C-alpha cells in the first residue's frame, strides 16, 4: 500500500515519466524488501549505509541513482507526516567522475542513416526516426511518443512533450522533415484510435516500442560498420556535441534538449574540449618527446 501511494505521488503530483516512476519504485521496493523494517520511523541512516555497501557490484553512478530514489521516497514520507527527518540526509552520495557521453562523428551518423533500405515502408520509417533523433536531439521516449498533430513543418518546428510533461518547440530541418513526409506517404493504417495520431507505428499499426527503436539502431550501426557502443541517446549526444562544436549558444542547446539546468548541458562543452585537445596534441610540433630527443642528438 505504501509503495502504491508513493507511485501515485510520483505520477500525479510530480508528473514524472513512466520510466522514472518505474525506476524509483523498483529501487525503493528492493530496499524495503532487503532491510525488512516494519515502520519507516524506525529506519536509521546506518541501515541505508549498510544497504549501499551491499550494492558494491553496482557502479557509482547506479549507487547515486539508488540513493536519489531513497531520498525521494523518504522526502515523500516527510510530506505525509510519517517521519520528521530524511535519513538520507546523513548519507553522502558516491563521488562521481565526469561523465562523457559516447558521440559519433558526423560521418558515422550519415553512414548509419544512409545504410537504411528505403524500398520498404518500415525502411522509410527507420530513416525518419534516425533523422529526427539526430536532427532534433530527441530522447527515445520523445521519439516514440511523437504525434502527427505535433508536426509544424511549414513553421519549421515540432512540439515535444518532455520529462515532467514539459512542452517545448524544437526546430526541424528540411532533410528530417522530408524524411518524415516520405514515411507518412507510406505509413500503414493505425490499428486503433489510440494509435491514429502516433507518428512511428510498428507492423501491427500500433506505437513502436523503445526496445524496437534500440534494436533498429543497433542493426543499422552494424550494417554501416560503425562499431561504437550505440543507442538512440547516442544520436541526441552527437546532435548536441556537433551543435556546440559548430558554435551554437549553450542556452539554445539547453532549450532544444529540454534540460532544466544549464549545468546538464555544459557536459557538451567538455566533450567539445576533448575534441580540440586531441587535435592540438596530434598536431603540436612538440607532441612527441622521442622526436625532440632525437632532434637534439
C-alpha positions as CSV (number, residue, x, y, z in Angstrom):
1,X,0.0,0.0,0.0
2,X,2.9,2.4,0.9
3,X,4.6,1.8,-2.4
4,X,1.3,2.2,-4.3
5,X,0.7,5.6,-2.7
6,X,4.3,6.7,-3.4
7,X,3.9,5.6,-7.1
8,X,0.7,7.7,-7.4
9,X,2.6,10.7,-5.9
10,X,5.3,10.5,-8.5
11,X,2.9,10.1,-11.3
12,X,0.3,12.6,-10.4
13,X,1.9,15.3,-8.2
14,X,5.5,15.1,-9.5
15,X,4.3,14.3,-13.1
16,X,7.3,12.1,-13.6
17,X,7.7,9.9,-16.8
18,X,6.5,6.3,-16.5
19,X,10.2,5.1,-16.9
20,X,11.3,7.3,-14.0
21,X,8.4,6.2,-11.8
22,X,9.2,2.6,-12.5
23,X,12.9,3.1,-11.8
24,X,12.3,4.9,-8.4
25,X,9.7,2.4,-7.3
26,X,11.8,-0.6,-8.2
27,X,14.8,0.9,-6.2
28,X,12.6,1.5,-3.1
29,X,10.9,-1.8,-3.3
30,X,14.2,-3.7,-3.4
31,X,15.4,-1.6,-0.4
32,X,12.3,-2.2,1.7
33,X,12.4,-6.0,1.0
34,X,16.1,-6.1,1.9
35,X,16.0,-4.2,5.2
36,X,12.7,-5.6,6.4
37,X,11.6,-2.7,8.6
38,X,8.1,-2.7,10.0
39,X,7.8,1.1,10.2
40,X,9.7,3.8,8.4
41,X,10.1,5.7,11.6
42,X,12.5,3.0,12.8
43,X,14.9,3.5,9.9
44,X,18.4,4.8,10.8
45,X,21.0,6.3,8.3
46,X,23.3,3.4,9.2
47,X,20.8,0.9,7.6
48,X,21.0,2.9,4.3
49,X,24.8,2.9,4.5
50,X,24.9,-0.8,5.1
51,X,22.5,-1.4,2.2
52,X,24.6,0.8,-0.2
53,X,27.7,-1.1,1.0
54,X,26.0,-4.4,0.0
55,X,25.5,-3.0,-3.5
56,X,29.2,-2.7,-4.3
57,X,28.6,-4.6,-7.6
58,X,26.7,-1.5,-8.8
59,X,28.6,1.3,-10.5
60,X,29.0,4.6,-8.5
61,X,26.5,6.2,-10.9
62,X,23.9,3.5,-10.2
63,X,24.5,3.8,-6.4
64,X,24.0,7.5,-6.7
65,X,20.7,6.9,-8.5
66,X,19.7,4.4,-5.9
67,X,20.3,7.0,-3.1
68,X,18.4,9.6,-5.1
69,X,15.4,7.2,-5.2
70,X,15.5,6.6,-1.5
71,X,15.9,10.3,-0.8
72,X,12.8,11.0,-2.9
73,X,10.8,8.3,-1.1
74,X,11.7,9.5,2.4
75,X,11.0,13.0,1.3
76,X,7.5,11.9,0.4
77,X,7.3,10.2,3.8
78,X,8.0,13.5,5.5
79,X,5.3,15.2,3.4
80,X,2.9,12.5,4.5
81,X,3.8,13.0,8.2
82,X,5.2,9.5,8.6
83,X,8.7,10.8,9.6
84,X,10.2,14.1,10.7
85,X,13.7,13.9,9.0
86,X,15.1,12.3,5.9
87,X,17.6,9.6,6.9
88,X,19.3,10.0,3.5
89,X,20.5,13.5,4.5
90,X,23.2,11.8,6.7
91,X,24.4,9.7,3.8
92,X,27.0,11.1,1.3
93,X,26.5,10.4,-2.4
94,X,29.2,8.4,-4.1
95,X,31.8,10.6,-5.7
96,X,31.2,10.5,-9.5
97,X,33.8,11.1,-12.2
98,X,32.9,13.4,-15.0
99,X,30.5,11.5,-17.3
100,X,31.4,11.9,-21.0
101,X,28.7,10.5,-23.4
102,X,29.5,8.5,-26.4
103,X,29.5,10.7,-29.5
104,X,29.5,9.7,-33.2
105,X,31.3,11.7,-35.8
106,X,29.1,13.5,-38.5
107,X,30.4,10.9,-41.0
108,X,29.3,8.0,-38.8
109,X,25.8,9.5,-38.3
110,X,25.4,9.9,-42.1
111,X,26.8,6.4,-42.7
112,X,24.2,4.9,-40.4
113,X,21.3,6.9,-41.9
114,X,22.4,6.0,-45.4
115,X,22.6,2.3,-44.6
116,X,18.8,2.1,-44.3
117,X,16.9,0.2,-47.1
118,X,14.4,2.7,-48.4
119,X,12.5,0.2,-50.6
120,X,10.0,-0.6,-47.8
121,X,7.7,1.5,-45.7
122,X,9.5,0.5,-42.5
123,X,12.8,1.4,-44.1
124,X,11.3,4.9,-44.7
125,X,10.1,4.9,-41.1
126,X,13.6,3.9,-39.7
127,X,15.3,6.7,-41.7
128,X,12.8,9.2,-40.5
129,X,13.4,8.1,-36.9
130,X,17.2,8.5,-37.3
131,X,16.8,11.9,-39.0
132,X,14.5,13.1,-36.2
133,X,16.7,11.7,-33.4
134,X,19.8,13.4,-34.8
135,X,18.1,16.4,-36.3
136,X,16.1,17.4,-33.3
137,X,18.1,15.8,-30.4
138,X,15.1,13.9,-29.0
139,X,15.1,11.4,-26.2
140,X,14.0,7.9,-27.3
141,X,10.7,8.3,-25.3
142,X,10.0,11.6,-27.0
143,X,10.5,10.0,-30.4
144,X,8.3,7.0,-29.5
145,X,5.5,9.3,-28.3
146,X,5.8,11.9,-31.1
147,X,2.4,12.8,-32.6
148,X,1.5,13.7,-36.2
149,X,-0.5,16.7,-34.7
150,X,2.7,18.0,-33.2
151,X,4.5,18.4,-36.6
152,X,4.5,22.0,-37.8
153,X,6.8,21.7,-40.9
154,X,5.5,24.9,-42.5
155,X,6.8,26.8,-39.5
156,X,9.9,24.5,-39.2
157,X,9.1,23.2,-35.7
158,X,7.9,20.1,-33.9
159,X,6.2,20.2,-30.5
160,X,7.7,17.9,-27.9
161,X,6.2,16.8,-24.5
162,X,9.3,16.0,-22.5
163,X,10.1,15.0,-18.9
164,X,7.5,16.1,-16.4
165,X,5.1,16.8,-19.2
166,X,7.0,19.9,-20.0
167,X,6.4,21.2,-23.5
168,X,9.0,22.7,-25.9
169,X,9.3,23.6,-29.5
170,X,12.2,22.2,-31.4
171,X,13.4,23.4,-34.8
172,X,13.4,20.7,-37.5
173,X,15.5,20.9,-40.7
174,X,14.4,20.3,-44.3
175,X,16.2,16.9,-44.5
176,X,14.5,15.5,-41.4
177,X,11.1,16.9,-42.4
178,X,11.4,15.5,-45.9
179,X,12.3,12.0,-44.4
180,X,9.2,12.2,-42.2
181,X,6.9,13.2,-45.1
182,X,8.2,10.4,-47.3
183,X,7.4,8.0,-44.5
184,X,4.0,9.5,-43.9
185,X,3.2,8.8,-47.6
186,X,3.7,5.0,-46.9
187,X,2.7,4.9,-43.2
188,X,0.4,1.9,-42.5
189,X,-3.1,2.3,-41.2
190,X,-3.4,2.7,-37.4
191,X,-4.8,-0.3,-35.6
192,X,-7.0,1.7,-33.3
193,X,-8.0,5.3,-32.4
194,X,-5.3,5.4,-29.7
195,X,-2.6,4.9,-32.4
196,X,-4.1,7.2,-35.1
197,X,-2.0,10.3,-34.1
198,X,1.2,8.4,-33.2
199,X,3.8,9.1,-35.9
200,X,6.0,6.0,-35.7
201,X,4.0,2.7,-36.0
202,X,5.1,-0.9,-35.9
203,X,3.9,-3.5,-38.4
204,X,0.7,-4.0,-36.3
205,X,-0.3,-0.4,-36.7
206,X,0.5,0.5,-33.1
207,X,3.1,2.7,-31.4
208,X,6.7,1.5,-32.0
209,X,8.3,0.5,-28.7
210,X,11.5,1.8,-27.2
211,X,13.0,-1.7,-27.4
212,X,12.3,-1.9,-31.2
213,X,13.9,1.5,-31.7
214,X,17.0,0.4,-29.8
215,X,17.2,-2.8,-31.9
216,X,16.8,-1.0,-35.2
217,X,19.6,1.5,-34.4
218,X,22.0,-1.2,-33.3
219,X,21.2,-3.2,-36.5
220,X,21.8,-0.1,-38.8
221,X,25.1,0.6,-37.0
222,X,26.3,-2.9,-37.7
223,X,25.2,-2.6,-41.4
224,X,27.1,0.7,-41.6
225,X,30.1,-0.9,-39.9
226,X,30.0,1.6,-37.0
227,X,31.5,-0.3,-34.1
228,X,30.9,2.2,-31.3
229,X,28.6,1.3,-28.4
230,X,25.4,2.9,-29.7
231,X,21.8,3.6,-28.6
232,X,19.1,6.2,-29.5
233,X,20.6,8.5,-26.9
234,X,23.9,8.4,-28.8
235,X,22.2,10.5,-31.6
236,X,21.0,13.0,-29.0
237,X,24.5,13.3,-27.6
238,X,26.0,13.6,-31.1
239,X,23.5,16.3,-32.1
240,X,24.3,18.4,-29.0
241,X,28.0,18.0,-29.4
242,X,28.1,18.9,-33.1
243,X,26.0,22.0,-32.4
244,X,28.4,23.1,-29.7
245,X,31.4,22.3,-31.9
246,X,29.9,24.5,-34.7
247,X,29.5,27.4,-32.3
248,X,25.8,27.2,-31.1
249,X,25.0,29.1,-28.0
250,X,24.8,26.8,-25.0
251,X,21.4,28.3,-23.9
252,X,20.0,27.5,-27.3
253,X,21.2,23.9,-27.0
254,X,19.7,23.7,-23.5
255,X,16.3,24.8,-24.8
256,X,16.4,22.3,-27.6
257,X,17.4,19.4,-25.4
258,X,14.8,20.3,-22.7
259,X,17.4,20.5,-19.9
260,X,16.2,22.1,-16.7
261,X,19.7,23.2,-15.7
262,X,22.4,24.7,-17.9
263,X,24.8,22.5,-15.9
264,X,23.5,19.4,-17.6
265,X,24.1,21.0,-21.0
266,X,27.6,22.1,-20.1
267,X,28.8,18.4,-20.5
268,X,28.9,19.1,-24.2
269,X,31.4,21.9,-23.8
270,X,33.6,19.3,-22.1
271,X,33.1,16.8,-24.9
272,X,34.0,19.6,-27.3
273,X,37.1,20.4,-25.3
274,X,38.3,16.8,-25.5
275,X,38.0,17.0,-29.3
276,X,40.1,20.1,-29.7
277,X,42.5,18.9,-27.0
278,X,43.1,15.8,-29.1
279,X,43.5,17.9,-32.3
280,X,46.1,20.2,-30.6
281,X,48.1,17.3,-29.2
282,X,48.1,15.4,-32.5
283,X,49.4,18.4,-34.5
284,X,51.6,20.2,-32.0
285,X,55.2,20.5,-33.1
286,X,56.4,19.2,-29.8
287,X,53.9,16.4,-29.3
288,X,56.5,13.6,-29.3
289,X,59.1,13.6,-26.6
290,X,61.2,11.0,-28.5
291,X,61.3,13.2,-31.6
292,X,62.6,16.1,-29.5
293,X,65.3,13.9,-28.0
294,X,66.3,12.6,-31.5
295,X,66.4,16.1,-32.8
296,X,68.9,17.2,-30.1
297,X,71.4,14.4,-30.9
